[in-house]
Amino acid sequence: MNISGFSSKGLMEKHSKRSDRVKTFVLPNKCFEKHVACAWRRGNTFTIYPRSQTVSKNQGNISDNKILKVRQEILLFIPILRKLISDSNGVFLTLQKVAENTNSDNQVEFWKISRQYRSIVRSVIENLQEAAEEESDALEKNSLNSYATIFYSIECIWHLCEILFIKNIPGDVVLPFLLEWVCCHFPSHDQTAAQLLEARERGSEDHPEYWDTVVSLIIQGRIDDARDLLRLHSASESAEFKLVANSLRTMPVYNIYGGISSGEFTIVWKHWQAECRAILNSQSLSSQPHLQLIMRILIGEYTAFESICSKYPSWFYLLGGYVLFTRPWARKRELADAAAACAGLGAAHAHSHLDTVIRALLEGDLHQVISEIQQMSDNGWFATHLTDMLYHCGKLQVLDEHQTDMRKRVRDSLVLEYGSLVLGGGACGARGAWGAGLSYLAASAPEGPRRAALLLERLPLHTDEKAMRVIAEAKKYDLLDVVQTVCACMSARARRAGRVGAALAWAGRGRGAAQCAGAAHAALRAYCGGAPLPAADMLLSAGPTLLMDDTLLLLGKYSDFHRLYNNKEFKKAAKLLISLITSKIAPEYFWETLLLDTLPLLESEEPVFSSTETYEILLCLELRTKLLTGEKADLLRLACVRNLARTVLMDGAEE
């Protein structure tokens, strides 16, 4: 039997182009060939088990039945990547605070936060690369390298998105930053260039990659380095080389602060390219095909880029150079045409997922960008944080088929899913992750807090420490129902374990009347059975919490009675005990204890009960003859009579 992903048949038909991304799992064991059932568990986990359609009296094959627990593999929860969750969560919360400040221009702050995200991703890549180098197991080494490739693509896309949508570029002239992006993420022949420039040997053209390196440096806009390499050629003093070197030296560079307008620069640029074209047409470079290629690139000849595209893995290696030599003054909105032209150069290259995302970014199609990056194997980390970043920057433009603004819905949906994933992952063992997940859900009101409440209530609470952490986080986000639920659960667990004091503490913390009553009854019953009063210190300082339930109030006051009695404050203890008796809030099973507690006070050297109070004790005794019988009842009656004999005379003298 096969299980194909989690998609319905209609959804799979709708996305048939992506069918190759759907995973298929083949269930083992013959017991699953018929009548298989499935039950969802916590988070992204479900259980598959055999289910018979008929009731059989023969139970002999039950031992052959197996239960399979199927869980989605979460890349973020492998040990080496868990730090990514906590680090990025801190930046995410900072972004929410910055976005709340609407009184100032936050564009610079947004750019700084974006760089923090990229720094975190870069750190992850370095950690993965170091771990891969130290790993001896081939399979694990391959996995680490695959993870590094995923995050390398994430950093590359984020950097380009930062340039196009987040960074405030003066004059919107994007070329310098585009060249920086290409050099940073798609370095070509850098090592060869460094070796040749360091050696400074005449005749470097003998190196097999010499000319490819020179061309690559020119494509990357590193004109000075390319000129230095040309000087290392044995024929660098020839007329041909001097012509090319002079053309490179005089190449105009546009600067928004250079004091000339884009129109003036366009005239200067076209004049320079006309001079380069004249040199090329003069056939003075006919004996040097490599120099001819360089000049063709300088004038922005499309066929020149076509001739070198096969030397690069993908078209975006040439993107910066193509813009540099065709429209160096290009604005962001003009990059779509350059992307289309460069993509046409690499028609022979294998089309990758990164190609699609970069092309969509350059075209400004953020809807497709978000759709594509959701398919990456990072469990939604990238899509969530990038979308949230763009949303707060005001650059997220997503419309549905009816041209309805979907920005907030898209952002909240991604944050909700990621927060639920991280919170659920914390429940499955990623220590500390659930707290981060909760902060994401809290940042997507109103649905987020409701979902957070449902998920928090399902977290496994193996220790009191974790329960306290859940309560603290729930209080932070005003999830009071979660506090009560967790406290009720822990109180009930403590009661079942015989820890009556802990049960009282949890019930009081949750302020649930039913839990307080249950814990108080358990404490009173345990005391009646010979156990000491639990949590005396807590009861004495409980304050208004005692008013949650009559039984809890009784327990608190009874604990106070013991304190007074032990401190030999017998008159105060007697008054408190009488108030408990006359309030009639004690349960039936506790009346015997209350009445017998009056006995030592009735027999004290100095009377502490008045005649009226003594009559109250006798009345309660007579009304509850079934609860206190035999010798105990006779002793109590005798003590009451003796106390009346003393107090009646004293009361009469006072009158």
C-alpha positions in Angstrom: 0.0 0.0 0.0 1.3 3.5 -0.9 0.7 6.7 0.9 1.5 9.7 -1.3 2.0 12.8 0.7 -0.8 14.5 2.5 -2.6 16.0 -0.6 -6.0 15.1 -1.8 -6.5 13.7 -5.3 -7.9 17.0 -6.6 -5.0 19.0 -5.2 -2.5 16.6 -6.8 -4.2 16.9 -10.2 -4.1 20.7 -9.8 -0.4 20.6 -9.1 0.5 17.8 -11.5 3.6 19.7 -12.6 5.0 19.2 -9.1 4.1 15.6 -8.8 7.7 14.7 -8.7 8.1 16.4 -5.4 5.5 14.2 -3.7 7.1 11.5 -1.6 5.8 7.9 -1.6 6.1 5.6 1.4 5.7 1.8 1.0 4.4 0.3 4.2 6.1 -2.9 5.3 4.5 -6.1 6.7 1.7 -8.2 5.2 -0.6 -7.3 8.0 -1.1 -3.9 6.3 -2.3 -5.3 3.0 -6.0 -5.0 4.1 -8.1 -2.8 6.4 -5.6 -0.2 7.3 -6.7 2.7 9.6 -5.0 6.0 10.5 -5.2 8.3 13.5 -3.7 11.7 13.8 -1.4 12.4 16.8 0.2 15.5 18.0 1.8 17.8 15.5 2.9 16.3 12.1 2.6 12.8 13.3 0.0 10.1 12.6 -0.3 6.4 13.4 -1.2 3.6 11.0 -2.6 0.4 12.4 -4.4 -2.7 11.1 -8.2 -2.6 11.5 -10.4 -5.6 10.9 -13.8 -5.1 9.5 -15.2 -8.1 11.2 -15.0 -9.2 14.8 -13.1 -12.5 15.0 -13.1 -14.8 18.1 -9.7 -16.0 17.1 -7.1 -13.7 18.7 -4.2 -15.9 17.9 -2.6 -13.5 15.4 -2.8 -10.3 17.5 0.9 -10.5 18.2 1.6 -10.1 14.4 -0.1 -6.8 14.3 2.1 -3.7 14.2 1.5 0.0 14.7 3.5 2.4 12.6 4.2 5.9 13.7 4.8 8.2 10.7 6.3 11.5 11.4 7.4 14.3 9.0 11.2 14.8 9.0 11.8 18.3 10.3 15.1 19.7 9.0 15.2 22.5 11.6 15.2 20.1 14.5 18.4 18.3 13.7 20.9 19.3 16.4 23.2 21.4 14.2 20.3 23.5 13.0 18.4 24.1 16.2 20.3 27.2 16.9 18.8 28.7 13.8 15.3 28.6 15.4 16.4 30.6 18.5 18.6 33.1 16.7 16.1 33.9 14.0 13.3 34.1 16.6 15.1 36.9 18.4 15.5 38.9 15.1 11.8 38.2 14.3 10.7 39.7 17.6 12.9 42.7 17.0 11.3 43.2 13.6 7.8 43.2 15.2 8.9 45.9 17.7 10.4 48.0 15.0 7.3 47.7 12.8 5.1 48.9 15.7 7.0 52.2 15.7 5.1 54.1 12.9 6.3 57.5 14.0 9.6 57.3 12.1 11.1 56.0 8.8 12.2 52.4 9.6 13.8 51.6 6.3 17.3 51.7 7.6 16.3 49.5 10.6 14.6 47.0 8.2 17.8 46.8 6.2 19.8 46.1 9.4 17.4 43.4 10.4 17.6 41.8 7.0 21.4 41.7 7.3 21.0 40.0 10.7 18.9 37.3 9.1 21.6 36.8 6.4 24.3 36.7 9.0 22.4 33.9 10.8 22.1 31.9 7.6 25.8 32.4 6.8 26.7 31.1 10.3 24.5 28.0 9.6 26.3 27.4 6.3 29.7 27.6 8.0 28.7 25.3 10.7 27.4 22.7 8.2 30.5 23.0 6.1 32.7 22.5 9.2 30.7 19.5 10.3 30.8 18.0 6.8 34.6 18.2 6.8 34.9 16.5 10.1 32.3 13.8 9.3 33.7 10.4 8.4 30.4 8.7 7.5 29.8 9.2 3.8 26.0 9.2 4.0 25.9 11.7 6.8 28.5 13.8 5.1 26.4 13.9 2.0 23.4 15.0 4.1 25.3 17.9 5.6 26.5 19.1 2.2 22.9 18.9 1.0 21.7 21.0 3.9 24.5 23.5 3.2 23.4 23.8 -0.4 19.8 24.5 0.7 20.9 27.4 3.0 23.3 28.7 0.4 20.4 29.1 -1.9 18.4 30.8 0.9 21.2 33.3 1.5 21.6 34.0 -2.2 17.9 34.7 -2.7 17.6 36.7 0.5 20.5 38.9 -0.5 19.0 39.7 -3.9 15.6 40.3 -2.3 17.3 42.7 0.1 18.8 44.7 -2.8 15.6 44.8 -4.8 13.0 45.4 -2.1 14.5 46.2 1.3 17.6 48.4 0.9 17.0 52.1 0.2 19.3 52.6 -2.9 20.0 56.2 -3.8 18.6 57.0 -7.3 17.5 53.4 -7.5 20.6 52.6 -9.5 21.1 48.9 -8.7 24.2 48.0 -10.7 26.9 48.2 -7.9 24.9 46.1 -5.6 24.0 43.6 -8.3 27.7 43.2 -9.1 28.4 42.7 -5.4 25.7 40.0 -5.3 27.1 38.1 -8.2 30.7 38.3 -6.9 29.5 37.2 -3.4 27.4 34.2 -4.4 28.7 33.1 -7.8 32.5 33.6 -7.7 34.2 32.5 -10.9 37.9 31.9 -11.3 38.6 33.8 -8.1 41.3 31.4 -7.0 43.0 31.5 -10.3 43.0 35.3 -10.4 44.4 35.4 -6.8 47.2 33.0 -7.7 48.2 34.8 -10.9 48.1 38.2 -9.3 50.1 37.0 -6.3 52.8 35.4 -8.5 53.1 38.4 -10.8 54.9 36.4 -13.4 55.4 37.6 -16.9 53.9 35.2 -19.5 50.9 34.2 -17.3 49.0 33.5 -20.5 50.4 30.0 -20.4 48.1 29.2 -17.6 45.1 27.2 -19.1 42.5 29.4 -17.4 44.2 32.7 -18.0 41.8 34.2 -20.6 38.7 32.7 -18.9 39.8 34.4 -15.7 40.4 37.8 -17.4 36.9 37.6 -19.1 35.3 36.5 -15.8 36.8 39.5 -13.9 35.5 41.9 -16.6 32.0 40.3 -16.4 32.1 40.8 -12.6 33.0 44.4 -13.0 36.5 44.0 -11.5 38.1 46.0 -14.2 41.3 47.0 -12.3 42.1 43.3 -11.6 41.5 42.4 -15.2 43.9 45.2 -16.3 46.5 43.8 -13.8 46.2 40.4 -15.4 46.5 41.7 -18.9 49.8 43.4 -17.8 51.1 39.9 -17.0 50.8 38.8 -20.7 54.0 38.6 -22.5 52.6 40.8 -25.3 51.2 43.4 -22.9 53.4 46.1 -24.5 52.0 45.6 -27.9 49.7 48.1 -29.6 46.7 45.7 -29.4 47.0 45.2 -25.7 47.5 48.9 -25.1 44.3 49.7 -27.0 42.3 47.3 -24.9 44.0 48.4 -21.7 43.2 52.0 -22.5 39.6 51.2 -23.2 39.3 49.5 -19.8 41.0 52.4 -18.1 38.7 55.0 -19.6 35.5 53.1 -19.0 33.1 55.5 -17.4 31.5 54.4 -14.1 28.1 55.9 -13.0 27.9 57.3 -9.5 24.7 58.9 -8.2 26.9 61.3 -6.3 29.3 62.0 -9.2 27.8 65.3 -10.1 26.3 64.3 -13.5 22.8 63.2 -14.3 21.9 59.9 -15.8 21.2 61.5 -19.1 24.7 63.1 -19.2 26.3 59.8 -18.2 24.4 58.0 -21.0 25.9 60.3 -23.5 29.4 59.7 -22.1 28.8 56.0 -22.0 27.6 55.7 -25.5 30.6 57.8 -26.7 33.0 55.5 -24.9 31.3 52.4 -26.4 31.4 54.0 -29.9 35.2 54.4 -29.5 35.4 50.7 -28.5 33.3 49.7 -31.4 35.5 51.7 -33.8 38.6 49.9 -32.5 36.8 46.6 -33.0 35.7 47.5 -36.5 39.2 48.7 -37.5 40.4 45.1 -37.5 43.4 46.1 -35.4 42.7 43.3 -33.0 42.2 40.6 -35.7 45.3 38.8 -34.6 44.1 38.6 -31.0 40.7 36.8 -30.8 40.7 37.0 -27.0 41.1 40.7 -27.1 38.4 40.9 -29.7 36.1 39.0 -27.4 36.8 41.5 -24.5 36.0 44.4 -26.8 32.8 42.8 -27.9 31.8 42.3 -24.3 32.6 46.0 -23.6 30.2 47.2 -26.3 27.5 44.9 -24.9 27.3 42.6 -27.9 24.8 39.9 -27.2 26.6 37.2 -29.3 29.7 37.8 -27.2 27.8 36.8 -24.1 26.3 33.8 -26.0 29.8 32.6 -26.8 30.9 32.5 -23.2 27.7 31.3 -21.5 28.7 27.7 -21.8 31.6 28.3 -19.4 29.3 29.2 -16.6 26.9 27.0 -14.6 23.9 29.3 -15.0 22.8 32.6 -16.7 22.9 34.7 -13.5 26.7 34.4 -13.5 26.5 36.8 -16.5 23.7 39.0 -15.2 25.8 41.7 -13.5 28.2 41.9 -16.5 25.3 42.1 -19.0 23.7 45.0 -17.1 27.1 46.6 -16.7 27.8 46.8 -20.5 24.3 47.3 -21.8 22.5 49.6 -19.3 24.8 50.6 -16.3 22.3 53.2 -15.2 19.5 50.6 -15.0 16.8 50.9 -12.3 15.3 48.0 -10.4 12.3 47.9 -12.6 14.5 47.5 -15.7 16.2 44.3 -14.5 13.3 42.1 -15.8 14.4 42.7 -19.4 18.1 41.9 -18.5 17.0 38.7 -16.7 15.0 37.6 -19.8 18.0 38.3 -22.1 20.4 36.4 -19.8 18.0 33.5 -19.3 17.9 33.2 -23.1 21.7 32.9 -23.1 21.6 29.8 -20.9 19.0 27.9 -22.8 21.3 24.9 -23.0 21.8 24.9 -19.2 19.7 22.6 -17.0 16.9 24.7 -15.4 17.1 24.7 -11.6 14.7 25.8 -8.9 17.1 28.7 -8.1 16.8 29.9 -11.7 13.1 30.2 -11.3 13.2 32.1 -8.0 15.9 34.6 -9.2 14.0 35.2 -12.4 10.8 35.8 -10.5 12.6 38.2 -8.1 14.1 40.2 -11.0 10.6 40.4 -12.6 9.1 41.6 -9.3 6.7 38.7 -9.1 6.7 38.2 -5.3 3.7 35.9 -5.5 5.7 33.4 -7.5 8.7 33.9 -5.3 6.8 33.0 -2.2 5.2 30.1 -3.9 8.6 28.7 -5.1 10.5 29.2 -1.8 7.7 27.3 0.0 8.9 24.3 -2.0 12.4 24.4 -0.4 13.2 21.8 2.1 13.8 24.1 5.0 10.3 23.5 6.5 9.0 27.0 5.8 11.7 28.9 7.7 12.7 31.0 4.7 9.3 31.7 3.3 8.0 32.7 6.7 10.8 35.1 7.6 11.2 36.6 4.2 7.5 37.2 3.7 7.2 38.8 7.2 10.2 41.0 6.3 8.6 42.2 3.1 5.3 42.7 4.7 6.6 45.0 7.3 8.7 46.9 4.7 5.5 47.6 2.8 7.0 45.8 -0.3 4.8 42.7 -0.3 2.3 42.9 -3.2 0.2 39.8 -3.5 -3.2 39.8 -5.3 -5.6 36.9 -5.8 -7.5 36.2 -9.0 -10.1 38.8 -8.0 -7.4 41.5 -7.5 -8.0 41.4 -3.7 -5.1 42.4 -1.5 -3.8 39.2 0.1 -0.7 40.6 1.9 -1.8 40.2 5.5 -3.4 36.8 4.8 -0.4 35.4 3.1 2.0 36.7 5.9 -0.3 35.5 8.7 -0.8 32.1 7.1 2.9 31.4 6.8 3.7 32.7 10.3 0.9 30.5 11.7 2.1 27.4 9.9 5.7 27.9 10.9 4.8 28.8 14.5 2.7 25.7 14.7 5.5 23.5 13.3 8.1 24.9 15.8 5.7 24.6 18.7 4.8 21.1 17.8 8.5 20.3 17.2 9.2 21.4 20.8 6.6 18.9 21.9 8.4 16.2 20.0 11.8 16.8 21.6 13.4 19.9 20.1 14.2 21.4 23.5 13.2 25.0 23.9 11.7 25.3 20.4 8.1 25.5 21.6 8.7 28.8 23.3 9.9 30.3 20.0 6.9 28.8 18.2 4.6 30.4 20.6 6.0 33.9 19.9 5.3 33.4 16.2 1.6 32.5 16.9 1.2 35.4 19.2 2.4 37.7 16.4 -0.4 36.7 14.0 -3.6 37.8 15.8 -6.4 36.9 16.1 -6.0 33.3 14.9 -2.5 32.8 16.3 -3.4 33.1 20.1 -6.3 30.7 19.6 -4.1 28.2 17.9 -1.4 28.7 20.5 -3.9 27.9 23.2 -4.9 24.6 21.5 -1.3 23.5 20.9 0.0 24.5 24.4 -2.7 22.4 26.0 -1.3 19.4 24.2 2.3 19.8 25.1 3.6 16.8 27.1 4.4 17.9 30.6 6.9 15.4 31.9 8.3 17.6 34.7 7.1 20.4 37.0 9.8 22.7 35.5 8.4 22.4 32.0 4.8 23.0 33.3 6.0 26.1 35.0 7.7 27.3 31.8 4.4 26.7 29.9 2.5 28.6 32.5 5.0 31.5 32.4 4.8 31.7 28.6 1.0 31.4 28.6 0.7 34.3 31.1 3.1 36.4 28.9 0.6 36.2 26.1 -2.5 36.4 28.3 -3.6 32.8 27.6 -5.2 32.3 31.0 -7.3 29.3 29.8 -4.0 27.5 29.1 -2.8 28.4 32.6 -5.9 26.9 34.2 -5.7 23.8 32.0 -2.1 23.1 32.8 -2.5 23.6 36.5 -5.6 21.4 36.5 -3.6 18.6 34.7 -0.6 18.9 37.1 -2.9 19.0 40.1 -4.7 15.9 39.1 -1.4 14.1 38.3 0.0 15.1 41.8 -3.2 13.8 43.5 -2.9 10.5 41.7 0.7 10.2 42.8 -0.2 10.9 46.4 1.5 14.3 46.5 -1.3 16.2 48.1 0.8 19.3 48.8 1.8 19.7 45.2 -1.8 19.1 44.1 -2.8 22.0 46.4 -0.1 24.2 45.0 -1.0 23.6 41.4 -4.7 24.0 42.1 -4.1 27.3 43.8 -1.9 28.5 41.0 -4.5 27.8 38.4 -7.3 29.3 40.5 -9.8 26.6 39.4 -12.6 26.0 41.9 -13.0 22.4 41.0 -9.3 21.6 41.2 -9.0 23.5 44.5 -11.9 21.6 45.9 -10.5 18.2 44.8 -7.1 18.9 46.2 -8.5 20.3 49.5 -10.7 17.1 49.9 -7.6 14.9 49.2 -5.6 16.8 51.9 -8.4 16.6 54.5 -8.9 12.9 53.8 -5.2 12.3 54.1 -5.1 14.2 57.4 -8.0 12.1 58.7 -6.0 9.0 57.7 -3.0 10.1 59.9 -0.9 12.2 57.4 0.3 15.7 58.4 -1.3 18.7 57.0 0.3 19.5 53.6 1.7 22.8 52.3 1.1 24.6 55.6 3.2 27.6 54.5 1.4 27.9 51.2 -2.0 27.8 52.9 -1.0 30.5 55.4 0.0 32.8 52.6 -2.7 31.9 50.1 -4.8 35.0 50.8 -7.7 35.5 48.5 -7.0 32.1 46.8 -8.8 30.4 49.7 -12.0 32.0 48.7 -12.1 29.9 45.5 -13.8 27.0 47.4 -15.3 26.4 50.8 -13.3 23.2 51.4 -10.1 25.0 50.5 -11.1 27.8 52.9 -11.7 25.3 55.6 -8.3 23.7 55.0 -6.6 27.1 55.1 -8.3 28.1 58.3 -7.8 24.7 59.9 -4.1 25.0 59.1 -4.1 28.5 60.8 -5.8 26.9 63.8 -2.9 24.4 64.2 -0.5 27.3 64.0 -2.2 29.1 66.8 -2.5 26.0 68.9 1.2 25.2 68.5 2.0 28.7 69.5 -0.1 28.3 72.7 -2.5 31.0 71.6 -5.4 28.9 72.9 -8.1 31.6 73.0 -7.5 32.6 69.4 -7.3 29.0 68.3 -10.6 28.3 70.2 -12.4 31.2 68.5 -11.2 30.0 65.0 -12.2 26.5 65.7 -15.7 27.5 66.8 -16.1 29.6 63.7 -15.2 26.6 61.6 -17.8 24.5 63.4 -20.6 27.1 63.2 -19.9 27.9 59.6 -20.9 24.3 58.7 -18.6 24.2 55.6 -16.8 21.1 56.8 -17.6 17.9 54.8 -19.2 15.0 56.7 -16.1 13.0 57.0 -14.2 15.8 58.7 -16.7 16.6 61.5 -15.3 14.0 63.8 -11.9 15.6 63.6 -13.2 19.1 64.2 -15.2 18.1 67.2 -12.4 16.1 68.8 -10.1 19.0 68.3 -12.2 20.9 70.9 -11.5 18.3 73.5 -8.0 19.5 74.7 -9.2 23.1 74.6 -12.2 22.2 76.8 -9.9 20.5 79.3 -7.4 23.4 79.4 -6.6 24.9 82.8 -8.2 28.2 82.0 -11.5 28.0 80.0 -11.1 29.3 76.5 -14.7 28.5 75.3 -17.6 30.5 76.7 -20.8 28.9 77.7 -22.4 29.9 74.5 -19.6 28.4 72.4 -19.8 25.2 74.6 -23.5 24.9 73.8 -22.6 25.2 70.1 -20.2 22.3 70.4 -22.9 20.2 72.2 -25.5 21.1 69.5 -23.2 20.0 66.7 -22.4 16.8 68.6 -26.1 15.9 69.0 -26.9 16.7 65.4 -24.1 14.4 64.2 -24.5 11.4 66.6 -23.8 9.0 63.7 -20.4 10.6 63.0 -19.1 10.5 66.6 -20.3 7.7 68.9 -19.1 5.6 71.8 -16.3 6.6 74.2 -15.2 9.6 72.1 -18.7 11.1 72.2 -19.0 10.5 76.0 -15.6 12.1 76.7 -16.6 15.1 74.6 -19.9 15.5 76.4 -18.2 15.2 79.8 -15.6 17.8 78.8 -18.5 20.2 77.7 -20.3 19.7 81.0 -17.2 20.5 83.0 -16.5 23.6 80.8 -20.1 24.7 81.3 -19.7 24.4 85.1 -16.7 26.7 85.0 -18.0 29.2 82.4 -21.6 29.6 83.7 -20.3 30.9 87.0 -17.8 33.1 85.2 -20.4 34.5 82.8 -22.7 35.2 85.7 -20.0 37.0 87.6 -19.3 39.2 84.6 -23.0 40.0 84.2 
